[in-house]
Amino acid sequence: MWKKDDVKPQGIAESSADSANSSKVASAAPISTPLSSSALPVSSRSAACISQGIRIKGEVTGSEDLFVDGLVDGKLNLANGSLTIGPNGSVKADVHAREVIVRGKIEGKVTGRDKVQVWSTGQITGEVQTERLAIEEGALLKGKVEAGKQPVRVAETKATAASASKSSEATSLSSGTAAD
């Protein structure tokens, strides 16, 4: 266990007695510092990490970028974030994110609003829906794929026009029967 005296908060000035001994203490027992970002297998933009050895069952939601190198079973919903599945990552979940990068395994429905990218070590089993899809040689993709811009607005326009024409037909029929 750590002793309270071993770790000093940063930004607090030391007393004169402590400063005289600080050079001896610093060389004898270095204060542990957090790991640098280069030591972790996190993508450069990831704000959060589920590292190897961590297992999550349930729903993960957020709007930040997420790096998964552990196991996730449930749902992953990152509204405006990017999801990166690391080489050791395994996800059994429905995934919704702005961008999905797969270096490990995903089983479930994958929805990448802007892009889904499957690296050579990546495996997807299930349904993929995205605007842009990139698959490297050696990657595995089993299931249904819908890639490209979705003509949602065209379908909505046609449905609106169809309902408007039906209501105008009903109006003309009812006016015709009222005249008889």
N, C-alpha and C positions, 0 to 999 in steps of 0.2 A: 504494500500500500504506500501511497505517497504521503509524505508529511506536509503539513501546511507550510512549514519553513522552507521546504525544498523548492517549491514553485512560487515565484514572485510575479505578480501581475505586471504586465508591460505598461510603461508610461508613468510609473510611480518612482519618484526620486529616492535613492538609497540614502541612508544616514551616513555620516562620515566614518563611523566604525565599520559599517557593512561595506563601504566602498574600498576600504583598505584591504579587506579580505576577499573581495569579489574576484580579483584576478586569480587568486589561488583556487577558489571554489570553481570558477569557470573552467579552469584547465583540468581540475581533478574530476569533476562530474558535470558534463555538459547537460544543459537543460534540453529535454526532448522537444523537438519542433514538429509540426504537422508535416506529413509527407508532401513533397512537391507534386504538382499536377502532372509532371512527366513520369512519375513513378506509378501512377494509376492508369489503367487502360480505358480512360474516359475520353470520349470525343471532345474536341476543343470547345464545343459550344454547349455541352451538357451542364445543366445546373444541378442535377441530382443523379445519384448512382445507386443501383441495386447491385452490389458486387457479388462475386462468386462466393458461394456458401450461404447466401441469404435466400430464403424461400418465403414467398408471399402467396397467401390464398385470400382472394377477395377482389375488391374493386379499387383500382388506383386511378385517380383523376387529378388533373392539374392543367396549367397552361404553360409550364416551363418545359425545357428539353430534359429528356430522361435517357440514361444509359443503363441497360439491363444486362448483367453478366451472370445473374443468378437464375432462380426459378420463379416464375409468376404463373399462377393458376387462377383465372377469373375473368376480369375485365380491365382493359387499359384504355383510358380516354384522356388524351392530351389535346385539348381544343386547338391551341395555336402553337403547340410545341412539336419538337422533333423527337422521335423515338428511335434509338439505336439499340439493336440486339447484338451484344458482343459475341465473340466466338464461343464462349462457354455458356451463353444465355439460352434458356429454354422457356418458351412462353406458350401456354395453352389458354388462349383467351381471345375474345373479340377485341380487336385493336382499332382505335380511331385516333388519328393524329394528322397534323399538317404534312409531315414527311416521315416515312418509315425506312430505316436502313437495317437490313438483315444480314448479319454475319454468323448468326447461330440458327436456332430452330424456332419456328412459329407454327402452331396448329390452331386454326380458327379462322374467323373472318377478319381480313386485314383491309382497312380503309385508310388510304393515304390521300388526303385531299389534293395535295400538289404533286407528290412523287412517292413511289415505292422503288427502292433500290435493293437488289439481291446480289450480294457479293458471292464469290466463287465458293466460299464455305457455308453460304446460307441455304436454308431449307424452309420452304413454306408448303404446308399442307392445308388446303381449305380454299376459301374464296378471297380473291384480290380485286379491289375496286380502287382505281386511281386515275388521275389525269395523265401522268407520265409514268412509264414502267421501264426500268433498266435491269437487265439480267446478265451477269457475267458468266463466262464459260465455266462450267463445273457446278453451277448452282442447281438446285433442285426445286421445281415448282409443280405441285400436284393439285389440281382443282380447277375451279372456274375463274376466269380472268375477264374483267371489264376495264379496258384502258382507253383513254382518250377523253375529250371533252364531252360531258353529258349534255344532250340537247333538252335540258329541263325547261328552259324558257319557251322553246318552240312547242313542247307538249302542253305547257300551261296555256299558251296563246290559243292553240287548237281547241283545248277543252273549253276555254272561255268563249271562243267563237261558236262552238257547237251548242253550248247551252244558250247563247244569245239567239242563235237561229231557231232553236226549238221553242223558245219563249215567243219569238215573233210569229212562228207558225201557229202556235196556240192562240195568239192574239187574233190572227187573221181568221182562223177557224171559228173562234168564238164570235167574232164580229159577223161572220157570214151566217152563222146559225141564228144569231139574234135578229138579223134582217129578215129571215124567213118567217 
